[in-house]
């Protein structure tokens, strides 16, 4: 059986812009483009803008008192692929992206009957936008955090765009998607879907 054709996959993109809807967002745009690229490989799913939800600070799966994270967590656990999209602020991922990683930290003690984290077998990818160089630094931060909490990363698992230093153009303001960014997004989608299918067919061994 050709796994590339016949294995259905689901993905969720967590958009970590600081701006709630309906404000325009470059992070949202690149996440949606990434989801569209994944769809070409038989991946379905949705995007969630974290700023639209009351995700409490903390490192538990449920912080109580109206915490929106448990429902988002259920969506993540029901998917094969997690896309984390963030702007660059002061050379770092957004504070919301950091909060997502902190909430994902609660997955470390959550294991299946064979001692594997519930995130094992799930694949992550990253989208980064900003107006200063720093996409590699931001993706490195996110890669490390996502790997620590059990996600696998395919080769070239980041797509990004950064504008000229000390200028004000946003990704969403461009007349068209730059060819390099579009090509990188396509590579991310192909490799991420490929790895997710392989892991679904052959899970990691028990710890």
CORNORQUI-V921814 format. One record per helix or strand of 3 or more residues. SS is the DSSP state (hx for helix, st for strand). FROM is the first residue (numbers start at 1). TO is the last residue. If there is no record, write none. Layout:
# CORNORQUI-V921814
ss->SS from->FROM to->TO
ss->SS from->FROM to->TO
This chain:
# CORNORQUI-V921814
ss->hx from->3 to->6
ss->st from->9 to->15
ss->hx from->26 to->39
ss->st from->43 to->49
ss->hx from->50 to->52
ss->hx from->69 to->77
ss->st from->81 to->89
ss->hx from->95 to->107
ss->st from->123 to->130
ss->hx from->135 to->148
ss->st from->152 to->162
ss->hx from->171 to->173
ss->hx from->179 to->201
